[in-house]
Amino acid sequence: MSASEEAQRAADTAHQAEAQAAETDAAAPEAWTKGAMVAAADPRAVEAGLEVMRQGGNAIDAAIAVHTVLGLVEPQSSGIGGGAFMVYYDHDKDEITVFDGRETAPASTTPEHFVKDGKVMGFMEAWQSGKAVGVPGQIALYKKAHDAAGALDWEKDFQPAIRLAEDGFKVSPRLAELLASDRLKAVVRIDDLPVPSAYFYPNGEPLPVGYIRTNQDYADMLRAIATQGPSAFYEGENAEAIVAAVNSGPNAGDMTLEDLANYEVKVRPALCGTIPEGYRICSAPPPSSGGVAQNMIMGLYHYLKPTSDTATEDDFLKAFVDAQRLTYADRDHYVADADFVAVPSSDLINPAYLKVRATEAFAPDGHAEPGDPGVVLGRDPLRPLWGEDATEHKPGTTHISIIDMEGNAVSMTATVEAAFGTSLMVNGYLLNNQLTDFSREPTKGGKPVANAPAANKRPRSSMSPTLVFDDNDDLFMVTGSPGGNSIIAYVAKTLVGVIDWGKTAQEAIDLPNIIARGDTVGVEVDIDGGPEAADALREMGYTVEEREGENSGLHVIVVREDGLEGGADPRREGIAKSLD
């Protein structure tokens, strides 16, 4: 090879290397410059998340710190005796991962789990019993997520909650109000059972606002988890205490030490769909309803909303209500634990199905029924496979939205199910009553219900931790809420509010909640705009239920050109705060 040929070859190699480097740079996400933010249901929890980020932690570390504090100061909503869905976005890898820490049914569970003496147990009988407790998934979720992408030492993530539990925290107005509620005390057992009664009702009186409540048992439990890992929770003395509590009292459960030791977090791909406006909506797949329901509502809304220049706000409101009614009917019928039943998730969010489904919008006074994506998409019918199901999901839940300094994001919704779970308390925390999210009736009309109980099955959830990406596939929004089966409507309100109605994060949160599940439309009337919305829908012919005291807890972060815009639900006690 001549010198000139060698020079040309070297030049070609250098050019090729430069081209490859340019291609790699183009594919890599841009450096994150928007800052960091935490939005959650209590300022002390938010500060815990910011504290661990100042120490070098990322969004996952912050989520652990935030939630362990929430389990202390907001025990009515969530805690380590419950479970969660976490949707995590890794900015550098441009990857989304779902950590499914949903509670599971014990291995002894059958479809007749809530059938007693040949009759289906009533909800009130079931929810405050050991039969309602699922194997908790929260601690295992912490560990799985931290092992996958945490940046700070595991032990450090627990320190803010340990410190607050030992030093004591001021009882907030919301917690004090719930504990003093005669209505609540009539249906839960926290004031009757010895352990929770001594904690929440010292000297027989509910904890008042401002009372300094310590919780050494909780601090000791967290310290053991911090030093020994999840085995401190799922094995040994704590596991024995859970089993003893679950398997005692009326309508006792049948949980074993093996059930606890065998619990596994499921790592799943996010369920994402792209709406015609160009945004990609990603949430948790079944047994969560998030991926299915949020994509359905936004897709249907696109086909239902008016296009006329003369359209009014009421016309857009009607489209939102009709999109909800169609979505809830399909969600109720098809969504369950996809490890046990076939859930047509991709079919339900397929634009071809949604376009047809939008033409099936129910008359305002019509009965809501599920559609059939199998028929629409030219395959075998799917609707006849399952009995109709309208299981209620009670609102004992919290939501956390986080973006860290590297652009990683967490949307995590966590729960103990109803307020204070089952009221069963061990080692400073409450146990969930998550299994009442199953259909207590295993069959309807002679057909199995998709969401019926089964061994090691996870009950269907309305939780919708959601991430939104713009038409450049850049992170645009982190959102989610507590609120039982109304979660779907609450979260969808923020999506349509920000994406379609041009609202800020806080403005979208502040809109009145409108929940259109079934044949009745619930409208929040004790907030600006609520009475007018109720009147308008009633005028259109809808059956309207006026509601007060809605318990949404929306926490939202929107990525704007000039930084992060946060919002926190005024219906609870949270804040959204940037990292200083």
C-alpha positions, -999 to 999 in steps of 0.1 A, spaced: 0 0 0 14 34 -10 18 62 14 -10 81 -3 -33 51 0 -24 47 37 -32 84 43 -65 80 25 -74 49 46 -65 67 78 -86 97 68 -116 74 59 -113 56 93 -112 90 111 -142 102 92 -161 70 100 -153 73 137 -164 110 137 -197 100 120 -203 72 145 -196 96 174 -220 122 159 -247 95 155 -242 84 191 -244 120 203 -276 125 183 -292 95 198 -282 103 234 -306 123 255 -296 159 260 -281 169 293 -308 177 318 -309 213 329 -344 217 344 -336 211 380 -353 187 405 -386 187 423 -407 166 447 -445 167 450 -461 147 478 -489 148 504 -469 162 533 -442 189 535 -421 168 559 -421 139 534 -412 163 506 -383 177 526 -371 141 532 -369 135 495 -350 167 489 -327 159 518 -315 126 502 -311 142 468 -289 169 484 -268 139 496 -264 126 461 -295 104 459 -317 102 428 -355 100 422 -357 64 435 -338 73 467 -361 102 472 -392 81 467 -381 57 495 -374 87 518 -406 104 509 -428 73 514 -413 61 546 -421 95 561 -456 94 546 -462 60 563 -455 78 596 -473 111 593 -501 99 569 -508 63 581 -544 65 570 -533 65 534 -503 42 529 -473 26 546 -449 -3 546 -478 -27 554 -493 -20 519 -481 -19 483 -475 3 453 -468 8 416 -437 28 407 -431 40 372 -395 50 368 -379 69 339 -341 66 335 -331 98 316 -296 87 304 -309 53 292 -342 67 280 -359 37 295 -391 33 315 -395 5 341 -426 -4 361 -420 -19 396 -452 -37 406 -452 -40 443 -489 -48 445 -500 -70 474 -508 -106 466 -533 -131 478 -520 -159 501 -513 -193 484 -544 -207 501 -568 -183 484 -596 -196 462 -622 -177 440 -646 -182 470 -623 -163 493 -651 -139 503 -680 -164 502 -692 -174 537 -718 -200 545 -728 -199 508 -732 -162 507 -709 -134 494 -696 -114 523 -706 -77 524 -679 -52 520 -681 -39 555 -678 -74 569 -648 -82 547 -627 -51 547 -619 -50 585 -609 -86 587 -578 -107 582 -593 -121 550 -587 -87 534 -550 -85 540 -527 -91 511 -490 -99 514 -474 -64 515 -452 -54 486 -438 -20 496 -405 -30 512 -397 -54 484 -405 -27 459 -381 -3 476 -353 -28 474 -360 -39 438 -360 -3 426 -330 6 446 -309 -23 434 -319 -14 398 -311 23 399 -307 38 433 -277 62 437 -274 66 475 -266 40 501 -297 20 510 -294 28 547 -294 66 541 -328 65 524 -345 56 557 -328 81 580 -353 110 577 -382 87 587 -363 71 615 -353 104 629 -388 118 627 -403 87 643 -379 89 673 -380 126 678 -418 128 672 -440 145 645 -468 170 649 -502 155 641 -516 172 611 -552 186 609 -562 159 583 -550 130 605 -566 145 636 -599 151 618 -601 115 606 -593 101 640 -621 122 656 -646 113 630 -675 94 645 -685 82 610 -651 67 605 -649 51 639 -682 34 633 -667 14 604 -630 8 614 -614 -7 644 -585 15 652 -603 28 683 -612 -8 694 -582 -29 688 -556 -26 717 -525 -18 696 -538 9 673 -561 23 700 -531 29 723 -512 46 695 -540 68 680 -562 73 711 -539 77 741 -560 80 772 -591 72 751 -590 105 731 -580 109 695 -547 125 687 -553 163 685 -538 187 660 -502 195 670 -497 166 693 -461 153 692 -465 116 684 -434 94 685 -433 59 671 -403 39 683 -416 6 670 -417 21 635 -382 36 639 -369 2 650 -386 -16 621 -371 8 596 -337 6 612 -338 -32 609 -348 -29 572 -320 -4 566 -293 -26 581 -306 -61 572 -326 -55 540 -361 -68 532 -355 -100 552 -361 -80 584 -396 -75 571 -405 -107 553 -388 -131 577 -384 -136 615 -402 -117 642 -419 -92 620 -433 -119 596 -445 -138 626 -463 -107 639 -480 -102 606 -492 -138 604 -505 -137 640 -524 -105 633 -539 -116 600 -550 -150 613 -568 -138 644 -602 -124 652 -634 -127 633 -632 -137 596 -595 -145 601 -572 -148 571 -550 -177 562 -516 -161 556 -484 -181 562 -448 -173 568 -441 -189 534 -465 -164 517 -444 -135 531 -410 -151 523 -421 -159 488 -433 -124 479 -418 -111 446 -419 -77 430 -428 -79 393 -407 -58 369 -428 -50 339 -426 -28 308 -448 3 310 -479 3 289 -476 33 266 -499 48 240 -496 78 217 -525 101 214 -532 120 182 -519 153 197 -485 136 197 -480 130 234 -470 95 247 -487 84 279 -470 57 299 -484 41 331 -484 8 348 -499 -23 331 -524 -46 346 -532 -53 374 -530 -15 375 -556 3 355 -532 32 346 -519 23 312 -552 11 299 -575 37 314 -554 69 309 -547 61 272 -583 51 266 -597 83 281 -573 106 262 -577 87 230 -615 86 232 -616 123 242 -598 132 210 -625 115 189 -653 129 210 -643 165 215 -659 191 193 -640 206 164 -663 236 157 -651 271 164 -684 277 181 -680 249 206 -685 258 242 -667 247 274 -698 225 281 -692 207 248 -656 198 259 -669 188 293 -694 164 277 -666 148 257 -645 142 288 -675 127 306 -684 104 277 -647 93 274 -647 84 311 -679 64 309 -667 43 280 -633 37 296 -647 27 330 -671 2 314 -642 -15 296 -618 -13 325 -643 -28 349 -649 -57 325 -614 -66 312 -587 -54 336 -573 -79 361 -540 -95 369 -526 -104 335 -505 -131 349 -537 -150 356 -562 -139 329 -558 -126 293 -562 -88 294 -565 -72 260 -545 -42 270 -530 -33 236 -564 -38 219 -582 -15 244 -558 14 236 -555 6 198 -566 38 180 -586 16 156 -607 4 185 -609 38 202 -622 54 170 -651 29 168 -657 28 206 -661 66 205 -691 61 182 -707 40 210 -709 68 235 -739 62 258 -768 85 258 -767 107 290 -795 86 305 -782 53 289 -767 23 307 -729 20 305 -717 -13 290 -684 -26 279 -673 -27 243 -657 -56 225 -622 -49 210 -622 -85 196 -651 -78 173 -640 -43 163 -605 -56 154 -618 -85 134 -611 -113 158 -632 -135 181 -655 -117 206 -639 -110 240 -668 -96 260 -686 -129 265 -656 -144 283 -662 -126 316 -690 -118 339 -698 -81 345 -678 -66 375 -681 -32 392 -659 -38 423 -655 -8 445 -619 4 453 -618 24 486 -596 55 489 -567 49 513 -538 59 491 -511 85 484 -492 96 453 -456 109 449 -441 127 418 -404 133 416 -378 145 391 -342 145 401 -312 166 390 -303 141 362 -338 142 347 -348 108 361 -384 106 372 -406 86 395 -444 84 396 -454 62 425 -489 55 439 -489 36 472 -518 24 493 -531 4 523 -566 4 505 -593 19 528 -585 45 555 -561 29 580 -563 -4 561 -577 -32 582 -568 -13 614 -544 -42 622 -512 -27 635 -478 -44 640 -444 -29 648 -457 7 643 -474 3 609 -508 -7 596 -517 -37 575 -536 -32 542 -571 -45 533 -561 -48 496 -578 -81 489 -612 -64 489 -601 -49 456 -609 -84 442 -645 -90 431 -660 -107 461 -684 -125 438 -663 -150 418 -689 -154 391 -716 -132 375 -743 -145 352 -727 -180 353 -693 -167 340 -661 -162 359 -652 -126 368 -617 -116 355 -609 -100 388 -619 -128 411 -595 -139 439 -570 -167 433 -538 -180 449 -509 -155 446 -530 -133 424 -528 -95 426 -562 -76 428 -570 -51 401 -561 -15 410 -573 19 399 -539 34 407 -525 53 377 -489 65 382 -483 82 349 -455 98 329 -461 118 297 -436 125 269 -439 152 243 -437 148 205 -399 149 207 -402 120 232 -389 142 260 -403 140 295 -432 164 298 -453 155 329 -454 134 360 -488 128 376 -509 106 397 -534 106 426 -550 86 454 -588 82 455 -600 46 451 -618 40 418 -620 77 412 -582 78 407 -587 72 370 -609 103 367 -586 124 389 -555 117 369 -573 120 335 -584 155 346 -548 166 349 -539 151 315 -568 168 296 -564 199 317 -527 204 309 -525 189 274 -558 200 259 -571 229 280 -538 247 284 -538 247 322 -508 249 345 -502 220 368 -519 237 397 -548 250 376 -555 215 364 -554 201 399 -578 229 411 -605 220 386 -635 204 401 -633 166 401 -658 149 378 -661 111 380 -682 93 353 -682 57 362 -714 38 354 -747 56 349 -741 84 374 -717 113 370 -702 125 403 -694 162 404 -675 180 431 -697 210 440 -678 225 469 -651 240 447 -651 268 421 -667 257 389 -683 226 404 -719 238 407 -719 252 372 -705 218 358 -732 199 377 -760 221 363 -747 219 328 -744 181 329 -779 178 344 -792 200 317 -777 177 291 -796 148 306 -770 131 328 -778 117 362 -756 139 384 -745 131 420 -733 163 437 -704 154 459 -684 172 486 -651 164 503 -635 147 473 -603 130 484 -581 134 454 -544 139 462 -530 149 429 -493 157 427 -481 169 394 -448 181 378 -448 196 343 -416 202 324 -416 237 308 -390 254 287 -378 275 316 -379 248 343 -402 226 364 -438 236 372 -453 218 402 -487 215 417 -501 199 449 -538 191 457 -553 216 481 -577 188 491 -549 173 511 -518 188 529 -490 184 503 -467 207 485 -445 207 454 -410 220 460 -379 224 439 -344 213 451 -326 244 463 
